[in-house]
C-alpha cells in the first residue's frame, strides 16, 4: 500500500512581498516588472549564499526556507540592504520596497513545496512589517536575539487573519526601524558599544550644557540673570577654596534680596504710570 503519511519538518520560512505592488504596476507596468525580475535575481543569489532555497514565487511574493534561523535573518537584512542600494542610484520616482516576515515552525512537505501554519505565519508577519522592514516571530527571536548585532522591538501579539495571535518582533538598529539604509549586519557588538559611548560623551560635552544654561539665562530679566550668575560664581569659589567652611549663603542672600526688592519696587503703580508716560 502506498504511504500517504504527510511528511513534515521544522524549518525557517522567509516570506518577502512587494509593498504597493498594484499601485506600482498601475504607474509603470513594464518598469515595475523589470525591477521585480532584477530584485528577484538578487534575492535568489542572497538566499543561495545563506544556504537557503527559493520555494515559490507567487505573484510579487518570494517564499524561501532555511535550515538555519540565523542565516535566514541575516539573509533578510542583506536583501533589504541590497534593494536599498540598488534603488538609491539613481533615485526612482516610484521605488519598490519589500516587506519581509520570518517564522520558525513546522511545515508540511509536498515535493519541493511546503505548506501549513509555518508558511502562513511568515506570510502574515510580512504584512506587519514596514516597507523595507523585517518582522520575525517569537520562535525566531528566541534563536537569534543574542547572536546578531541588530535590535528588536517587541510588537506584542498582533491579530492576524485566520491565524492565532503570535508574538512578533521588528528588527531595528541604532534606535531606527530596520528599513532603508539602517542595516549593518557585519557591525560588531564592540563597535556598537564604542559608538554608544561616543554618543553618551557627546551629550555631556561642556558646550552642550553651557548652551542650555546660557539660553535659559537669556530668557530671564537682566538683573535676575546677573544675580544668579554672581551667586553661582560665589558658590563655586566657596566650594573650591574650602567647603568645610560655608560662607557663600550670606552674600548670595543679600544679592537675591536686593534683586527681589528692585523687582518689587519696579512693579509699583507709580512706576507703571511713569513707564506709560
Secondary structure as a PSIPRED ss2 file (coil, helix, strand):
# PSIPRED VFORMAT (PSIPRED V4.0)

   1 X C   1.000  0.000  0.000
   2 X C   1.000  0.000  0.000
   3 X C   1.000  0.000  0.000
   4 X C   1.000  0.000  0.000
   5 X C   1.000  0.000  0.000
   6 X C   1.000  0.000  0.000
   7 X E   0.000  0.000  1.000
   8 X E   0.000  0.000  1.000
   9 X E   0.000  0.000  1.000
  10 X E   0.000  0.000  1.000
  11 X E   0.000  0.000  1.000
  12 X E   0.000  0.000  1.000
  13 X E   0.000  0.000  1.000
  14 X E   0.000  0.000  1.000
  15 X E   0.000  0.000  1.000
  16 X E   0.000  0.000  1.000
  17 X E   0.000  0.000  1.000
  18 X E   0.000  0.000  1.000
  19 X C   1.000  0.000  0.000
  20 X C   1.000  0.000  0.000
  21 X H   0.000  1.000  0.000
  22 X H   0.000  1.000  0.000
  23 X H   0.000  1.000  0.000
  24 X H   0.000  1.000  0.000
  25 X H   0.000  1.000  0.000
  26 X H   0.000  1.000  0.000
  27 X H   0.000  1.000  0.000
  28 X C   1.000  0.000  0.000
  29 X H   0.000  1.000  0.000
  30 X H   0.000  1.000  0.000
  31 X H   0.000  1.000  0.000
  32 X H   0.000  1.000  0.000
  33 X H   0.000  1.000  0.000
  34 X H   0.000  1.000  0.000
  35 X H   0.000  1.000  0.000
  36 X H   0.000  1.000  0.000
  37 X H   0.000  1.000  0.000
  38 X H   0.000  1.000  0.000
  39 X H   0.000  1.000  0.000
  40 X H   0.000  1.000  0.000
  41 X H   0.000  1.000  0.000
  42 X H   0.000  1.000  0.000
  43 X H   0.000  1.000  0.000
  44 X H   0.000  1.000  0.000
  45 X H   0.000  1.000  0.000
  46 X H   0.000  1.000  0.000
  47 X H   0.000  1.000  0.000
  48 X H   0.000  1.000  0.000
  49 X H   0.000  1.000  0.000
  50 X C   1.000  0.000  0.000
  51 X C   1.000  0.000  0.000
  52 X E   0.000  0.000  1.000
  53 X E   0.000  0.000  1.000
  54 X E   0.000  0.000  1.000
  55 X E   0.000  0.000  1.000
  56 X E   0.000  0.000  1.000
  57 X C   1.000  0.000  0.000
  58 X C   1.000  0.000  0.000
  59 X C   1.000  0.000  0.000
  60 X C   1.000  0.000  0.000
  61 X E   0.000  0.000  1.000
  62 X E   0.000  0.000  1.000
  63 X E   0.000  0.000  1.000
  64 X E   0.000  0.000  1.000
  65 X E   0.000  0.000  1.000
  66 X E   0.000  0.000  1.000
  67 X C   1.000  0.000  0.000
  68 X C   1.000  0.000  0.000
  69 X H   0.000  1.000  0.000
  70 X H   0.000  1.000  0.000
  71 X H   0.000  1.000  0.000
  72 X H   0.000  1.000  0.000
  73 X H   0.000  1.000  0.000
  74 X H   0.000  1.000  0.000
  75 X H   0.000  1.000  0.000
  76 X H   0.000  1.000  0.000
  77 X H   0.000  1.000  0.000
  78 X H   0.000  1.000  0.000
  79 X H   0.000  1.000  0.000
  80 X H   0.000  1.000  0.000
  81 X H   0.000  1.000  0.000
  82 X H   0.000  1.000  0.000
  83 X H   0.000  1.000  0.000
  84 X H   0.000  1.000  0.000
  85 X H   0.000  1.000  0.000
  86 X H   0.000  1.000  0.000
  87 X H   0.000  1.000  0.000
  88 X H   0.000  1.000  0.000
  89 X C   1.000  0.000  0.000
  90 X C   1.000  0.000  0.000
  91 X C   1.000  0.000  0.000
  92 X C   1.000  0.000  0.000
  93 X C   1.000  0.000  0.000
  94 X C   1.000  0.000  0.000
  95 X C   1.000  0.000  0.000
  96 X C   1.000  0.000  0.000
  97 X C   1.000  0.000  0.000
  98 X E   0.000  0.000  1.000
  99 X E   0.000  0.000  1.000
 100 X E   0.000  0.000  1.000
 101 X E   0.000  0.000  1.000
 102 X E   0.000  0.000  1.000
 103 X E   0.000  0.000  1.000
 104 X E   0.000  0.000  1.000
 105 X E   0.000  0.000  1.000
 106 X E   0.000  0.000  1.000
 107 X E   0.000  0.000  1.000
 108 X E   0.000  0.000  1.000
 109 X E   0.000  0.000  1.000
 110 X E   0.000  0.000  1.000
 111 X C   1.000  0.000  0.000
 112 X C   1.000  0.000  0.000
 113 X E   0.000  0.000  1.000
 114 X E   0.000  0.000  1.000
 115 X E   0.000  0.000  1.000
 116 X C   1.000  0.000  0.000
 117 X H   0.000  1.000  0.000
 118 X H   0.000  1.000  0.000
 119 X H   0.000  1.000  0.000
 120 X H   0.000  1.000  0.000
 121 X H   0.000  1.000  0.000
 122 X H   0.000  1.000  0.000
 123 X H   0.000  1.000  0.000
 124 X H   0.000  1.000  0.000
 125 X H   0.000  1.000  0.000
 126 X H   0.000  1.000  0.000
 127 X H   0.000  1.000  0.000
 128 X H   0.000  1.000  0.000
 129 X C   1.000  0.000  0.000
 130 X C   1.000  0.000  0.000
 131 X C   1.000  0.000  0.000
 132 X C   1.000  0.000  0.000
 133 X C   1.000  0.000  0.000
 134 X E   0.000  0.000  1.000
 135 X E   0.000  0.000  1.000
 136 X E   0.000  0.000  1.000
 137 X E   0.000  0.000  1.000
 138 X H   0.000  1.000  0.000
 139 X H   0.000  1.000  0.000
 140 X H   0.000  1.000  0.000
 141 X H   0.000  1.000  0.000
 142 X H   0.000  1.000  0.000
 143 X H   0.000  1.000  0.000
 144 X H   0.000  1.000  0.000
 145 X C   1.000  0.000  0.000
 146 X C   1.000  0.000  0.000
 147 X C   1.000  0.000  0.000
 148 X C   1.000  0.000  0.000
 149 X C   1.000  0.000  0.000
 150 X C   1.000  0.000  0.000
 151 X E   0.000  0.000  1.000
 152 X E   0.000  0.000  1.000
 153 X E   0.000  0.000  1.000
 154 X E   0.000  0.000  1.000
 155 X E   0.000  0.000  1.000
 156 X E   0.000  0.000  1.000
 157 X E   0.000  0.000  1.000
 158 X E   0.000  0.000  1.000
 159 X E   0.000  0.000  1.000
 160 X E   0.000  0.000  1.000
 161 X C   1.000  0.000  0.000
 162 X C   1.000  0.000  0.000
 163 X E   0.000  0.000  1.000
 164 X E   0.000  0.000  1.000
 165 X E   0.000  0.000  1.000
 166 X E   0.000  0.000  1.000
 167 X E   0.000  0.000  1.000
 168 X E   0.000  0.000  1.000
 169 X E   0.000  0.000  1.000
 170 X E   0.000  0.000  1.000
 171 X E   0.000  0.000  1.000
 172 X E   0.000  0.000  1.000
 173 X E   0.000  0.000  1.000
 174 X C   1.000  0.000  0.000
 175 X C   1.000  0.000  0.000
 176 X E   0.000  0.000  1.000
 177 X E   0.000  0.000  1.000
 178 X C   1.000  0.000  0.000
 179 X C   1.000  0.000  0.000
 180 X C   1.000  0.000  0.000
 181 X C   1.000  0.000  0.000
 182 X C   1.000  0.000  0.000
 183 X C   1.000  0.000  0.000
 184 X C   1.000  0.000  0.000
 185 X C   1.000  0.000  0.000
 186 X C   1.000  0.000  0.000
 187 X C   1.000  0.000  0.000
 188 X C   1.000  0.000  0.000
 189 X H   0.000  1.000  0.000
 190 X H   0.000  1.000  0.000
 191 X H   0.000  1.000  0.000
 192 X H   0.000  1.000  0.000
 193 X H   0.000  1.000  0.000
 194 X H   0.000  1.000  0.000
 195 X H   0.000  1.000  0.000
 196 X H   0.000  1.000  0.000
 197 X H   0.000  1.000  0.000
 198 X H   0.000  1.000  0.000
 199 X H   0.000  1.000  0.000
 200 X H   0.000  1.000  0.000
 201 X H   0.000  1.000  0.000
 202 X H   0.000  1.000  0.000
 203 X H   0.000  1.000  0.000
 204 X C   1.000  0.000  0.000
 205 X C   1.000  0.000  0.000
 206 X H   0.000  1.000  0.000
 207 X H   0.000  1.000  0.000
 208 X H   0.000  1.000  0.000
 209 X H   0.000  1.000  0.000
 210 X H   0.000  1.000  0.000
 211 X H   0.000  1.000  0.000
 212 X H   0.000  1.000  0.000
 213 X H   0.000  1.000  0.000
 214 X H   0.000  1.000  0.000
 215 X H   0.000  1.000  0.000
 216 X H   0.000  1.000  0.000
 217 X H   0.000  1.000  0.000
 218 X H   0.000  1.000  0.000
 219 X C   1.000  0.000  0.000
 220 X C   1.000  0.000  0.000
 221 X C   1.000  0.000  0.000
 222 X H   0.000  1.000  0.000
 223 X H   0.000  1.000  0.000
 224 X H   0.000  1.000  0.000
 225 X H   0.000  1.000  0.000
 226 X H   0.000  1.000  0.000
 227 X H   0.000  1.000  0.000
 228 X H   0.000  1.000  0.000
 229 X H   0.000  1.000  0.000
 230 X H   0.000  1.000  0.000
 231 X H   0.000  1.000  0.000
 232 X H   0.000  1.000  0.000
 233 X H   0.000  1.000  0.000
 234 X H   0.000  1.000  0.000
 235 X H   0.000  1.000  0.000
 236 X H   0.000  1.000  0.000
 237 X H   0.000  1.000  0.000
 238 X H   0.000  1.000  0.000
 239 X H   0.000  1.000  0.000
 240 X H   0.000  1.000  0.000
 241 X H   0.000  1.000  0.000
 242 X H   0.000  1.000  0.000
 243 X C   1.000  0.000  0.000
 244 X C   1.000  0.000  0.000
 245 X C   1.000  0.000  0.000
 246 X C   1.000  0.000  0.000
 247 X C   1.000  0.000  0.000
 248 X H   0.000  1.000  0.000
 249 X H   0.000  1.000  0.000
 250 X H   0.000  1.000  0.000
 251 X H   0.000  1.000  0.000
 252 X H   0.000  1.000  0.000
 253 X H   0.000  1.000  0.000
 254 X H   0.000  1.000  0.000
 255 X H   0.000  1.000  0.000
 256 X H   0.000  1.000  0.000
 257 X H   0.000  1.000  0.000
 258 X H   0.000  1.000  0.000
 259 X H   0.000  1.000  0.000
 260 X H   0.000  1.000  0.000
 261 X H   0.000  1.000  0.000
 262 X H   0.000  1.000  0.000
 263 X H   0.000  1.000  0.000
 264 X H   0.000  1.000  0.000
 265 X H   0.000  1.000  0.000
 266 X H   0.000  1.000  0.000
 267 X C   1.000  0.000  0.000
 268 X C   1.000  0.000  0.000
 269 X H   0.000  1.000  0.000
 270 X H   0.000  1.000  0.000
 271 X H   0.000  1.000  0.000
 272 X H   0.000  1.000  0.000
 273 X H   0.000  1.000  0.000
 274 X H   0.000  1.000  0.000
 275 X H   0.000  1.000  0.000
 276 X H   0.000  1.000  0.000
 277 X C   1.000  0.000  0.000
